[in-house]
């Protein structure tokens, strides 16, 4: 019915809105999205018929020096076609496709797109509350996943202690650290709500959840590695290297972390009720493994299905690596729990619509 289509469209736009918040968050953290991220987002805009956001993405791509190819243009045509079809179905006034959407060879008016993008950016900056980041960081400290919170606090304490011992903690570094730390961990309020929602829902699905990343010993020199040590030892952008490197000796080995829960449906390495020992995968290895898993079966639907991760240990390892990575970098992961709940976890809220 028209009502159901309208509801689905509003929900889809709320989900797209969260994705755009992620793009803004990455930029404030001085990070750049991969070209594929833009392509997938424009594809999502095409499926939702969201022409405004699709056009915004073109401007962002141009600002980041990314060239739009034929695939991107085809999704843009899809976006405007879907919007036109919806207007006809809902009885609203139809609108014609813009000239550039009729083919990839048409010259784009980048100046107009950039002007729109900059206006929106200035509007967002003007509306920002200077105290928001402080409030958000304090809110993130109240994680419902106690084990993750403890190892995060220990990491910061160890990092500060190490700098003091090496004599590198100068007055300038002390003064610059708070603002630098806020920049690296900046989280806007809509993303924060999803992070806290995901943490609470994770404890509902997996009671007494514990994720332990601090018991990894180097097999050669028996050095106890922190999670920061494991991450620092990864080979950047190498999807074939499953190892990390010990910071003390040159030994390379596959790191692990342990997950435990009292949930009856939780299957550990030795069956129900036992801890699950997972290989700690770098983002590049994790991306490769996820693409393989999603290509072999039903794509994202399998990833969100609780039965999929309970079916085989390797599936659970991939899923928990995603959870741990999202927690470490303060990304929202509530969508990974969607299969355990009947209602949409990413939906419009009164705050978003205000």
N, C-alpha and C positions, 0 to 999 in steps of 0.2 A: 504494500500500500504506500501511498504518498507519505504518510506519517512515519512509517518504518524507514523509508528512504531518507527522509529528513533527519531522523534520529541517527542513522548510520553515517550520514554526511557530517553531522555536527561532531560525532565521536571521532571520526577520521580526522577532522580538522584539529581537534584537541590533541590527538596523537602527533599530527604534523607540527603543531605548536610546540610540543615538548622537544621534538627533533630540532626545531629552530632555536630553542633555548640552549640546546647542547652546542649548536654552532657558535652562538654568542659566548657561551662559557669557554669553549676552546680558544676563541680569539682573545678573550680576557686573560687566559692562561698563557698567551703567546704561543699557541699551538695552531697548526693548520690541519684541516680535514683532508683526507685522501681524495683524489679525483673521483674514485668510485663512490664515495659517500654522496657527493653531489649528484652523480648519475642516479643512484638509488632513490634519493630524495625527490628528484624531478620525476622519476618514475612513479613514486607514491603520489605526488601532486597530480600526475596524469590520471591515475586510477581514481582519485578523489574529485577530479575536475576543479582543483584549486589553482586557477590561473594566476591569481595575484602572487602567491608564494612561488609558483614556478618561475615567474618573471623575476622575482627577487633573487632566486638562486642563480639565474643567468648573470645578474649584476655581480653577485659575490664571486662567481667563477672568474669573471673578467678581472675583478680586483685582485684575485689570487694568482692571475696569470695562467689560468686553466682554459684551454681551448675546447669549446663545445663541438662535439662531433655529430654525425648523423643520427646516432642512437638518442642523444640528448634532444635533438630537434624532433625526432619522432614522438618522444614522450611529451614534448610541448604541444604538438598537434593533438595528441590524445587528451591532454589536459583541457584544451579549449573545446574539443569535440564533446568531452564528457560534460563540461559546464553548459554547453549549448543544448545538449540532450536533456539535462536536468531542468533548464529553464522552460523548455517545451513541455516537459512532463508536469511541472508545477504551475504552468500557466503564466509564468513570468515573461517579461519582454525578452526576446532573443537578442543575441549580439553576434556580430560577424567575427570570423577569425581574423586576427591581424594579418597584414600582408606578409610579415616575416615567417608566420606559421605555415605558409603554404609550401615551403621548401627550404632546404638548408643553404641554398645559394643566395638568398635574399640578404642584403646588407643590414646588419643589426644597428639600431640606434643606441649605442652603448652610453652616450652622454645622457640620454633621457633616463636609462635604467640606473646609471650611477647617481643621478640627481635624486631619484626616488630612494635609492638605498641610503644615501647620506642623510636625507631628511629623516628617515626612520631611525637611523643610528643616533642622530642628535637628539631626537625625541626620547629615545631610551636613556641616553646619558643624562638628560635633564631631569628625568623622572626618578633616577637612581637615588636611593637613600644612602648617605655616606656612612651610616652606622649599620647598614644591612650585612656587610661581610662579617663584622664582628659577631652579630647575632646569629648568623648562619653557622659560623664556625663553632660557636658555643653549643648550638643545637646539635650539630653533628657529633659532638663529643659524647652525647647521651645515647650511644649505640645500644640497641637491644642485644646485639651479638657481643657478649662480654669478652670472649676470647680475642676477637679482632680488636676491640677497643684497648685491651691490655697490651697487645703486641705493638699497636700504634703508639701508645704512650711510651713504651720501653724504647722503641726505635728513636723517638725524638730525644729522650734522655741520653741514650747512648751516643747519638750524633753530637749533642751539645758537649758531653763529657770528652769525647774524642778531640773536638776542636780546642778545648781548654788545655788538654794535655800536650797538644802539638804547638801551643803558643800562637795559634792563628786567629784566636777570637779577639780581634782588635775592636776598638770603640766604634769604628765605622761599620764593621760587620754587625755588631750588636744593634746599632741604630737602624741598619738596613734590613735586618732579618725579619721583623714583624711584617713589614709591607711586602717583602718578597714572598714570605710564607703565605700571606693572604692571597697574593696573585696566583701562586701555584695551586692553591686549594680553593679558589673562588667557586662558589656554588650559588646560582640565583635561586630565589625563593620557590618557584615552581619545581625546579629540579630537587631542591631540598625536601619538599613535601613527598615526592616520589621515592627518594632515598629512605626517608623515615618510614614510609608506608611499606617499602620492600623489607626493611629490617624487622618490622612488627609482623608482617605476614610470614616471613621466614620462620619465626619462632612459633607461629600457629601451625604451620605445616610440619616443622621439625622441632618439637619441644626439646628444651635443654640443649640446643645446638651449640657445638663447640668446634672452632676451626683453629688448629694449632699449627703454626708455621715456624716455631722457634726451637725445634728439637732436631735440626738437621746438622749432622756431624760430618766433617770431611773424612772420607775413608782412609786418607793417607796420614794426615797430621792430627786428626781428632779435634780440630778447631770447631767450636760451636758457631754456626752461621746464623745471623739474623735474616729476616726476610729482605732487608735492604741489601745484605751481602749477596744473597741468591740473585736478586734482580740485577745488581751491578755486574755479576759474573756472566750474564747472558751475552750471546753474540748478537749484536743488533742486526735486524733485518735478515736473519738467517733462519728460514723456515725448516731447515733440515737438521739443525743442531738442538738436541733435546737436553743438553748439559749446561751446567753453570761451572764457574771456575772459583776455586778456593782463593780468598784474598791473601792467605798466608803462604801457601805453596802453590805450584802450578797445576795441581791435580784438577782434572775435569770429571764431573760425575753428574748423574741425573738426580736432581733434588726432589724431595717429597714433602707433602703436608698431610695432616690427619684430620678427618671429619668424624664427629660422633653425634648421635642423637638418640633419644629414648622413643622416637616414633616407631610404632609397630611395622610401618612400611619401609623403614630405613634398612637397607641391605649393606652390610660392611664387606670387607675383603674376605671374611670367613663366614658370611651368612648374616641373617637378621640378628640385631643386637650387638654386633661387633663393630669396631672402628673401621672406617674406610681409608685406606692408604692410597693417596693420589700422587701421581707424578706432577710436579710443579712445572707447568708449561709457559714458555715465553709468549708474548702476544702474537708473534709471527708464526710460531708453531701452532698455537691455539687457533689462529685464523685458518691455517691450512687444514687442520684436522676437522674443524667445523664445516668448512666447505665440502670436504669429502663426505662427512656424515650427512649433510643436508642434501647433497646431490644423489646419494645412494637411495634415500627413502622419500619421505614426504616433506622435505625442507623444514621451514620454520615450525610447521605444525607438530612435527615429531619432537623438536627441541623443547616445545612448551608442554608436551604431554608427559605427566608424571610416570606413566607406565613405561615410556621410552627410557628414561634414566634409571628405572628400577629393573629393566629387562637385562641389561648387561653392565658389567663393571666399567668397561671403557666408556659407555655413554655417561655414567655417573661421574667419571673422572673429568670429562669434558665440561659437563654442566657445573660442577663445583669449581673448576678452574675459572669459568665465567663469573660465578658469584664472587670468588676471591679477588679476581682482577677488578671487577666493578667496585668492590668495597675499597680496595687499595687506592684506586684513582678517583673515588667519590663520584661514581656514575650511577644513575638509577637502574635498578634491576628488577623492579616489581613485575615487568612484563614477562620475565622468566618464570614467574609463579602463576601466570594466567590460567594454565591448564588445571590448577587446583581450585579455581573459583568460577562460579557461574556468571558473575557480572564483570563488565569491563573494568580493569584496574586503572586504565588511563582514559579518563572521561572528563567532559567539561565540568568545572566546579564554579560555584558562585564567585569565587575570588578571580578565576580566570576570565569570567564573562563581564566582570565589573569594569 
